[in-house]
């Protein structure tokens, strides 16, 4: 087969263009720090990167849900803890008021005033809000769970939950009746109100009120235990979410990011090859018309 000078030139130029394209691709990767700049660079890698980014977005949303859930549960826990301290104070005052032999009329009036003040403070705590929503109000659109007289004005409904993983949702709320009404129907604010009234007018009823108060306190302690259990689940979900986020970031880096030392080495080798190809091509294309006329 006859090899012409034109064929040699075309073949040489095609090889140079391939080498130059490889150099340009490596330089672009080194500049951007990414293996995949366009889907055509690696359709499989681009698809894997898109899936990973989608999982990262879901994980980030779940992290926000976890943060919101922790805020609700921590607020509920601290509020009930504070209310329990007040209820214990009310109980001490009730025991003091029940001691008819050692309490004067003025001391009973002082106890009644203090109990009434504690009841008002309890109602205020029961109306605590998180992000503009009462934490004990259920799904109420209002800003309060209890009226000033201690009447529940929240709205019962489906539990408020947050999705903390692809397969798990955790309830974050607890309604007022669940936290402050005993199993036999004794309401915290009604009991404390009755104590404030009867400590002066009918001290003999205080022993019954003590039993009711103890029953409500047991309900509040049960609510705290329930919140603590959910908080533990949230903490576990948060750790899993953090680990998953790190794993996805690592996977995305493996898919998209370059190996810097390897890329630099490949670029230098490609440059050497390109320069060698240029030198070889220059020698191959040296002959001129004068050389053929000799």
C-alpha positions in Angstrom: 0.0 0.0 0.0 1.4 3.4 -1.0 1.8 5.8 2.0 1.6 9.4 0.9 2.9 12.5 2.6 -0.6 13.7 3.0 -1.7 10.5 4.8 1.3 10.8 7.2 0.4 14.4 7.9 -3.3 13.6 8.6 -2.5 10.7 10.8 0.0 12.8 12.8 -2.4 15.7 13.2 -5.2 13.4 14.4 -2.8 11.9 17.0 -1.7 15.4 18.1 -5.4 16.5 18.4 -6.1 13.5 20.6 -3.1 14.2 22.8 -4.1 17.9 23.0 -7.7 17.0 23.9 -6.4 14.7 26.7 -4.2 17.6 28.0 -7.1 20.0 27.9 -9.4 17.6 29.7 -6.9 17.0 32.5 -6.3 20.8 32.8 -10.0 21.4 33.1 -10.3 18.7 35.8 -7.4 20.2 37.7 -8.9 23.7 37.5 -12.5 22.7 38.6 -11.4 19.9 41.0 -14.1 17.7 39.6 -14.1 14.6 37.4 -17.5 15.3 36.0 -18.3 18.7 34.6 -20.9 17.6 32.1 -23.1 14.4 32.1 -21.3 13.4 28.9 -18.1 13.1 30.8 -19.5 10.0 32.6 -23.2 9.2 32.3 -23.0 6.6 35.0 -21.1 8.9 37.4 -23.5 11.8 36.7 -26.5 9.6 37.5 -24.8 8.4 40.7 -24.0 11.9 41.7 -27.6 13.1 41.1 -28.9 10.2 43.3 -26.4 11.1 46.0 -27.4 14.7 45.9 -31.1 13.8 46.2 -30.3 11.6 49.3 -28.3 14.5 50.7 -31.2 16.9 50.3 -33.5 14.4 52.1 -30.9 13.9 54.9 -30.6 17.7 55.3 -34.4 18.1 55.7 -34.4 15.2 58.2 -31.7 17.0 60.1 -33.9 20.2 60.3 -36.8 18.0 61.4 -34.7 16.5 64.2 -33.6 20.0 65.3 -37.2 21.1 65.4 -38.3 18.0 67.3 -35.6 18.5 69.9 -36.7 22.1 70.4 -40.3 20.9 71.0 -39.4 18.1 73.3 -36.9 20.1 75.3 -39.4 22.9 75.8 -42.1 20.4 76.9 -39.7 18.7 79.3 -38.4 21.9 80.9 -41.9 23.3 81.2 -43.3 20.2 82.9 -40.3 20.1 85.2 -40.9 23.7 86.2 -44.6 23.1 86.7 -43.9 20.0 88.9 -41.8 22.2 91.2 -44.7 24.5 91.5 -47.2 21.7 92.1 -44.9 20.3 94.9 -45.0 23.8 96.5 -48.8 23.7 96.2 -48.8 20.3 97.9 -46.7 21.6 100.8 -49.0 24.5 101.2 -52.0 22.2 101.1 -50.5 20.0 103.8 -49.9 23.1 105.8 -53.4 24.3 105.4 -54.8 20.9 106.4 -53.2 21.3 109.8 -56.3 23.0 111.3 -54.9 23.1 114.8 -51.8 25.1 113.9 -53.2 27.5 111.2 -54.9 30.8 111.9 -57.4 32.5 109.7 -54.8 35.0 108.5 -52.3 32.2 107.7 -55.0 30.4 105.7 -55.7 33.5 103.7 -52.0 33.8 103.0 -51.9 30.2 101.8 -54.9 30.7 99.6 -53.3 33.8 98.1 -50.1 32.0 97.4 -51.9 28.9 95.9 -53.9 31.2 93.7 -50.7 32.9 92.5 -49.1 29.5 91.8 -52.2 28.5 89.8 -51.9 31.6 87.7 -48.2 30.9 87.1 -49.1 27.3 86.2 -51.6 28.4 83.6 -48.9 30.8 82.2 -46.4 27.9 81.8 -49.0 25.7 80.2 -49.4 28.3 77.5 -45.7 28.3 76.6 -45.1 28.6 72.8 -42.6 27.3 70.4 -42.4 29.1 67.1 -45.7 30.7 67.8 -47.5 27.4 68.6 -48.6 26.4 72.2 -46.7 23.2 73.0 -49.7 21.7 74.9 -52.3 23.0 72.5 -52.4 20.0 70.1 -53.3 21.2 66.6 -55.0 24.4 67.7 -54.4 27.4 65.3 -54.5 29.7 68.3 -51.7 30.9 70.4 -52.9 29.5 73.8 -53.7 26.1 75.1 -55.5 27.3 78.3 -57.8 30.2 79.0 -57.1 32.4 82.1 -59.6 30.4 84.1 -57.7 27.1 83.4 -60.1 25.9 80.8 -58.4 23.9 78.0 -58.9 25.7 74.7 -56.5 23.6 72.6 -57.7 21.4 69.9 -57.4 17.6 69.8 -56.3 16.1 66.6 -53.7 13.8 65.0 -50.3 13.8 66.8 -47.7 16.3 65.6 -44.8 14.3 64.2 -41.5 14.9 62.4 -39.9 12.5 59.9 -36.4 11.8 61.2 -35.4 9.2 58.7 -36.8 7.5 55.6 -38.6 4.9 57.8 -39.3 6.7 61.1 -41.5 9.5 62.3 -41.5 10.6 65.9 -44.3 12.4 67.8 -43.1 15.7 69.2 -46.1 17.1 71.0 -48.1 16.3 74.1 -51.5 17.8 74.8 -52.6 19.5 77.9 -55.1 16.8 78.9 -52.4 14.1 78.4 -50.0 16.0 80.7 -52.3 17.6 83.3 -55.3 15.4 83.7 -55.1 12.2 85.8 -56.5 8.9 84.8 -59.7 9.5 86.9 -60.3 12.9 85.3 -58.7 15.2 87.9 -57.5 18.4 86.2 -54.5 20.1 87.6 -55.8 23.6 87.4 -59.2 22.7 88.7 -57.6 20.9 91.7 -55.3 23.8 92.5 -58.2 26.2 92.2 -60.3 24.1 94.6 -57.4 24.1 97.0 -57.1 27.9 96.9 -60.8 28.2 97.7 -61.2 25.4 100.3 -58.1 26.2 102.3 -60.1 29.1 103.8 -63.8 28.0 103.5 -63.6 24.2 103.9 -60.2 22.9 105.1 -61.7 19.4 105.7 -61.7 18.9 101.9 -58.0 19.4 101.6 -57.1 15.8 102.2 -59.2 14.7 99.2 -57.6 17.5 97.2 -54.2 16.1 98.2 -55.1 12.7 96.7 -56.2 14.4 93.5 -53.1 16.4 93.4 -50.9 13.3 93.8 -52.8 11.6 91.0 -52.1 14.6 88.7 -48.5 14.7 89.7 -48.2 11.0 88.7 -49.7 11.9 85.3 -47.1 14.7 84.9 -44.3 12.3 85.8 -45.6 9.8 83.3 -45.6 12.6 80.6 -42.0 13.4 81.5 -41.0 9.7 81.1 -42.8 9.6 77.7 -41.0 12.8 76.6 -37.7 11.4 77.8 -38.2 8.2 75.7 -38.9 10.2 72.6 -35.9 12.4 73.3 -33.7 9.3 73.4 -35.1 8.2 70.0 -34.4 11.7 68.6 -30.8 11.6 69.8 -30.3 8.2 68.2 -31.8 9.5 64.9 -29.6 12.5 65.1 -26.5 10.4 65.4 -27.6 8.2 62.5 -28.4 11.3 60.4 -24.9 12.7 61.1 -23.2 9.5 60.1 -25.3 9.2 56.9 -24.6 12.8 56.0 -20.8 12.1 56.3 -21.1 8.9 54.2 -23.0 10.7 51.5 -20.5 13.5 51.3 -17.7 10.9 51.0 -19.6 9.0 48.3 -20.2 12.2 46.3 -16.5 13.2 46.6 -15.5 9.8 45.4 -17.8 10.1 42.4 -17.1 13.8 41.4 -13.8 14.9 42.9 -10.4 14.3 41.4 -7.5 12.6 43.0 -5.2 15.7 43.0 -1.8 14.0 43.1 -2.9 11.5 40.4 -4.4 14.1 38.2 -1.2 16.3 38.4 0.9 13.3 37.5 -1.3 12.2 34.6 -1.2 15.8 33.3 2.5 15.9 33.4 2.8 12.6 31.7 0.3 13.7 29.0 2.3 16.9 28.4 5.5 14.8 28.0 3.7 12.6 25.5 2.3 15.6 23.7 5.7 17.2 23.4 7.2 13.9 22.2 4.4 13.6 19.6 5.1 17.2 18.4 8.8 16.4 18.0 8.1 13.2 16.1 5.6 14.9 13.9 8.0 17.7 13.1 10.6 15.2 12.0 8.1 13.2 10.0 6.8 16.3 8.1 10.3 17.8 7.4 10.6 16.7 3.7 9.7 19.4 1.2 9.3 19.4 -2.6 13.1 20.0 -3.0 13.7 16.8 -1.1 11.7 14.8 -3.6 13.5 16.4 -6.6 17.0 15.3 -5.4 
